[in-house]
Amino acid sequence: MRNVTQQINERKRRLENIDKIAQWQASVLDWEGDDILDRSSELIYTGELSWIYQPYGRSQQRVFFLFDHQLVLCKKDLIRRDILYYKGRIDMDRYEVRDAMDGRDDDFNVSVKNAFKLCNKDSEEIHIFLAKKLEEKIRWLRAFHEERKMVQEDEKIGFEISEYQKRQAAMTVRKVTKQKGVNRCTPPSYPPPQDPLSAGQYEVAEDMAQGEVFELSQSKRGQAPFWQNLSRLAPFKK
């Protein structure tokens, strides 16, 4: 009975967040492709990373937003740093996360530090990401683990967003935009990335082999969801 109650509360909380997700998407300029809500219902983690993608091989600074099922890439405006431009997304269902050793990387032939990779399961496509600090890298690896765990649990209980709920979220965005008297939403500022899980909940094993698929121990759900801090994200500016 306790587990059923927790699942109901979690489902209710996530459904309450879909309006905020739709508003966030409306704030990102040059959006292309499907809506976030077509596949996702939770923002798990966000932060800035250096990103190298084959075959280009040059480092680019991007802001990444990890949702369940997808990782969205954005670029900050050169002058207005609170404005984001859509630059693509990665389908997390098709990739696995691997730790990367510090030093010379064979795939990209560059020196890396505090790095991890996303490797396509069906092709040789590889993305490598570099964090400024080891602690930030570990937070990202934890977040990716939480994303996979969330997807598996959603499949188990059959959680999904209905078409009606998606339409309602879109109507809310149009209503807010109309009230503000603007044609588009100015991207809200967002706080520095926070650990999506409580401190001490995970530990990285010292003897873990780098380069292997990154797996961590089980975590507790429902603690400190990122959207609880979205009160600083929600207000729109003219």
Secondary structure by P-SEA (a helix, b strand, c coil): caaaaaaaaaaaaaaaaaaaaaaaaaacccccccccccccccccbbbbbbbbcccccbbbbbbbbbcccbbbbbbcccccccbbbbccccccccbbbbbbccccccccccccccbbbbbbccccbbbbbbbccaaaaaaaaaaaaaaaaaaaaaaaacccccaaaaaaaaaaaaaaaaaaccccccbbbbcccccccccccccccccccccccccccccccccccccccccccccccc
